[in-house]
Amino acid sequence: MTLQVKLWGPHATAFDKIGEGEIVELKNVHIKMDRSGTHLEGALHEDRHYPHRVNVVSMQNKYRDPRVYELERRKETHMMAVRSREQRGMVKQSRKTTRLADIENNERRLYKTPSGVECELPFVNAMYKSRVRVVDFWPENLEDFSKSLDNPEFNDVHEEDQTQSSTTYTALSTGTQRWEWHFCLLVEDAKHPPGAKSPVRIPLLVFDKDAECLLCLDATDCNSLRKDERTLNQLREKLFILWGNLHELKSREGDLLDEAVISQHSSKAFDCCIKETGAATGPEPGMVGAEMEPSYQRIYHIHGTTIRG
């Protein structure tokens, strides 16, 4: 099980000294549902009574602590079971990749009514594994990759419609704006199918927890991206691993890239999970009364993928 815990105040500073793989003790962690209402997450906030108290404690050298001993014992038992399954050939096979053309033309969207009429759903809730490369992105400026959740032009979810988790998050963040990574990647198959005249490309939205998972960076104030070169460089370096020299090409050639320019970029192929969902876009124009049902737009977004490096 993996649980994301956000650290605030002195706890975040203390965690900079913790190395990957270390055992740590976290005290007074507030557990809640995330804004989507689908996953648990934790938050470790500054102690109001003792603002300098740090509740992140390394247990790496405390082997005499019975909790550390028990944790190490359970870990070793688990790893022995994994190695045993590997030796018996019981390791779960890796999921096959799906071409983008097959994602766009998913047969699961087709169905027949009881009267035999063939219909097509606007979308299905599905996830795919694909091997892709990035050929374009939006917005053009990296400084605009962060959006304020308190901006009604970006976030139109009303206060009364928010989940309990988002309301709790707002209460815990009184006096500060909330920010979210939000950008789009245009991707194509890493290897074009034989006989294909032009590559199939689909836009992948990257936002919220999946964006933080991809970048391994917490969303930051867009003003910080404009004023703090260090923060912007962190984002730029992460994305360079993903799309190579694409940002430099766009800066030189302008927002619209032609095929000749796209062929020059150095983005690497990578495996990612693509999630298909739908978003209500409102009733069709001219509809009245009972016919005023919302139409839906199919949306693809990246999910559960992390840039390593």
N, C-alpha and C positions, 0 to 999 in steps of 0.2 A: 504494500500500500504506500502511496506517495501523497503527502499533504503539503500544500504550499502555505508557507507562513510568511507574512509580511512583517518586517521589523521597522520600528519607528524610533526616532530620537536616539538616545545613547546605545540602544540595543543594536541598531544598524551599524554604528561605528565599531562596536565591539566585534561584530561578526566579520569585519574586514580582516581580523587576525585569525580567523578559523579557516583551516585548510579543508579541501575536499576529502571526504571519507572519515573525518573526525567525528567522534561521539560527543554530543553536546547535550546539556540539560537546559530546557527552556521553561521558565516559570511564568505563571499567570498569563498563559496564552488564551486569548478569546477565540473560541471556535464558533463558526457560523457558516451559513450557506453562502456561496458566491452570488454575484448579481444575476446569473442565469438560473439560480435555484436548483442546479443539478449536481454540484460538487461541494464538499466541505472544504473550508480553508481556515487558516488561523491568522490572527493579528496580535502582535506584541507591542503594545503602546507604552508610552512614557508613563511612569508612575506619578500620579498627581501629587501625592504626599512626599515622595522621595524622587524628585526628577532626575537625580544623578545615579540612581540605582540601576545596575545592569543585570538583567535576568537571562543573560546568555552565558553559560558556564561550560568551559571545555572539560570533558571527562576523560580525555585521551590518556592521561597519566594516572588515573585513579582506578587501577585494576583491582584494588582491594574492595572497592565498592561492590556490594553484592548485585546491584542492578546492572552494572557494567559486565560483571562476570556472567550473569544470566543472559544478557543480550548477546554476548560473544558466543555463548554455548548454543543458543537458538540459531544464530547465524551459521555456525559450523554444521549443525544438524541439517539445516536447510540446504547448504551447499553440498553436503554429502549426498542428499537425496537427488539433487540436480545432476551431480556427476554420475550417479547410479543410473538415472534415466538416460543420460547421454550414452553410457556404455551399452545399454540395452536397446539403443536405437529408438527410444521413445520420445525424442525431442520433436516438438511441434514444428511442422514444415512452415517455412516462410510463406506468407501470403503472396500469391501471384500479382504482378502489376497489371493495371488496366490501362489501355490506350485512351487518350482523350476523346477520340471519335466514339468509342464504345460508351464512355461516360455521357456524352451528349445525346447519344441515341439509345439510352437504357430502355430495354424492352419492358421493364417493370412499370413504366409509365403507361403502357397500353393495357386496356382491359375492355371487356364486353359487359354491357348491362344485361339484366335478366331477359330483356326483350331482344337481345342479339345485336344491339347497336354498339359499334366500336368507338371507344372514346380514348382520349389521351389526357393523363393528369398533367398539370403544369409542372409538378415536381414530385419527387419521392424523398423521404428521409433516408439517406444512404451514405455510406462511406466507402471510399475507394483508395487503393494504394497505387500510385503512379510514379514513374521515373520521368522527370521533366527538367527543363532548363528555363531560366527567366530571360525573356526577350524585351520586356518593357515594364514600366512601373508608373504609378500615379500616387500622389501628386508629383509634380516635377521637382519641387524643392524638398530636401530631406527635413528642413525646418518645419514643414507642414505635416509631418507624419504623426504628430500628436494633436489630439482634439480634446477640448474641454467638455466634460459631461454636463457642465452647468450652462452650456451654450444651447438654447432651444433650437437654433438653426441646425445643430448637429444631432442633438439628443432630444427627441420629441416625446419621450416617455414622461407622462405626468406623475406628479408626486403620489397621487392616490393609486396609480397603477403599478408602482414599484413593488418589488418583492420585499419581504421582511428583511432579507439580507442586505439589499441595497439601501433600505431605510436605515438600518443599523449602521451601515458604512457611512452614510451621510452624517448621522449623529456623532460618530466617532471622528469625523473630519470637519467639524464645525469651524467655520472661518477660513477654510481653504478650498480652493477649487480642486475638483477631481479630474484626472487626465487619463486618456486612453490612447494607445497606439491605434492608428487607423489608416491603412494604405492598401493599395491594390497591386498585385503582380500579374503580368500577362505571361503565361507559360505555354510551352509547346512540348510535344513528346521529345525525349532525349534522342531517340532514334526514330526517324520517320519510317512508317510502314512502306514496304515495297510497292511501287506503282503510284504512290501518292503524289499528286501534282503540286499541291500546296499544303503546308503544315496546318493541322488543326490547332487552334489556340483558344484558350479560355482564360478569363480574368479570375483570379483568386483573391478574395478579400482577406485581409490580415488584420485582426482587431482583438481587443480585450485580452483574455487570458491566453488565447492561442498565440497572439502576437508577443506577449511576454515570454511564453514558452519558446517561441522561435528565436527571439533575440537574446534571451537570458538577461533582459534589461527591464526594469520597471518603467512604466510610462512616466514621462517627465513633462513639465511645463514647456509649451512651445517657445515661450520667451527665453527659457534656459537654453534651448537649442540654438537660438539666435545670438545669445549673449555669451554663452559659455562654450568656448571652442573645445574644451576637454570632453564635455557631454556629447557634442555633435560628432567629434572624432570617434568616440566609442560606437555610436550608431553607424557611422560611415564604415568603420573597419569591420563590423559585424556583417553589414550588407555586402561589402566587397567579397567576403568569403562566398556569399550566395550568388552574386551576379557579376563578379569580376570587374571589368572596366566599363560596364554599362553606364554607370553614372557619369564617367568622364566623356563617353561618346554623346550622351544626351546633352551635357553641358556645352559640347562643341557644335553638335549638329542641330540642336533645337529639340522641341518637344516631340515632333513626329519623326520617327526613324524609318527609312526605307529599307528594303530587303538587303541591299548592298551593305548598308551600315550595320544591320543586325548580324550579318555573317561575319563581321570583324570582331564582335565582342567575345570575351573570354569566359563567359559564365560556365560553370561546371554543372554536369547533370547530378541530380540528387533525388533520392526517394522521399516522397511525402505522402501524407494522408490528406485526401480531399473529401470534404464533407459537403453534401448537397442538402440544402434546405430551401424554404420558400418564404417570401415576404409579401404581406398583403399590400396591394398598391391602390386600393379603393375601388369602387364600382366602375363598370364600364360607362363611358359617356353615353347619355341618352337613356339610361336605365331608370325606371321609376318603380315605386312600390316594392312588391315582393321580389322583383328582379334585381334590386339594388344589392346584390351580393358582391363582396370584394373579389377582385381578380388577384392572381398571384404571380410573382416574378420568381423564376428559378435563380438561386444564388449558390455559388461555389465558394467555399473558403477553406483555407489551410487549417489543419487540426493536428495537434499532438506531434508536431515536428520541431526539432531543435537544431540550430546551427552549431556545429562543434568547432571550436577553435577560438 
